[in-house]
Amino acid sequence: MNQDTRKSGFSPLAREGLVDRVANLISRAIITGQLAPGERVSESVVARQLGTSRAPVREAARLLESSGLLTYAPNRGFFVRQLSADTLDDLYELRLVIESAAMRRLIRNGPGAAVDQLAAQIDELYRIAEAGPSSDTLTQVQADMQFHRLLVAASGNPKLLAVFDQIATETEFSIMIIGQLYDDPHRIAETHIPILDALRAGDEAAAVEALRFHIVVAQTMVTRKLRDLEEQGARGT
C-alpha cells in the first residue's frame, strides 16, 4: 500500500454509480478530517487510489463544490473549503428558514406518519448516546441531521428537501470541525423532544418556536466555537 492510500483510506472502485460513490468517499474524508480545511484535493492522486480515471473524480469534485465542501481555484484545482464563523451564521439562518417552512407545511397538511418516524429517530439518538465511546462523533451528527431531514421530507415539498440536502453535508462538516456540541451525547437527543411534542400537539406556533430555539442554540454554539478557533489561529496558538 502506498503512502497516498494509507493517508486517505481510499481503495479501487467498480464502475457503476462511480461519480456518486467518489463524491461520497471524498465527502466522508473531509467530514472526518482525513482531508483538512484548505488542503488540495488532487484529481490524479484520488483517481490513482480509486483505480479510475480523473473524469469521475472531477465530476465528483464539482458536486462537492456545489454542496459547499470544496472550492475551485483556477489553474490550481480543488481545495477543501475553509469555513468561517460568518459563513456558518449564514448557513444556520438558511436552515432555520427551510425547516420552519417545512414545519408549518407539515402541521397544516397533517403530520401523518412523521410523528412516529421522528420519535423513532429520537430513540436512535438515545441508542447512539448509550453506545458511549464506541459511537463516533460522525454517527451522532448524521443521526441528528437525519431527524431534521425526516421533518423536511415529511413536509411534502421536494424543493425544500433538495435545498436541505444541499446544505446538510456542509452542516455536518462544520460540527465535525469544532467537535461535539455537548459533552453528554444524551443532550443531543433531549433537545429534539420539545419539537416532537409541539408537532404531536398540532401547535404550529409552538412547533416553529421549538424548532427555532433548537437551531439558534446550535448556531450560537457552533459559531462561538469556530470564532474561538479563528482567534487562536490569528494569535498563532
Protein Blocks (a to p, Z undefined) as FASTA:
>chain_A
ZZklmmnopacddfehklmmmmmmmmmmmmnomacghiacdfklmmmmnopafklmmmmm
mmmmmnopaccdehkbpcdddddfklmmmmmmmmmmmmmmmmmmmmmnonkjmmmmmmmm
mmmmmmmmmnmmmlcfklmmmmmmmmmmmmmmmnopaklmmmmmmmmmmmmmmmmmnopf
bfblklmmmmmmmmmmmmmnopaklmmmmmmmmmmmmmmmmmmmmmmmmmmmmnoZZ
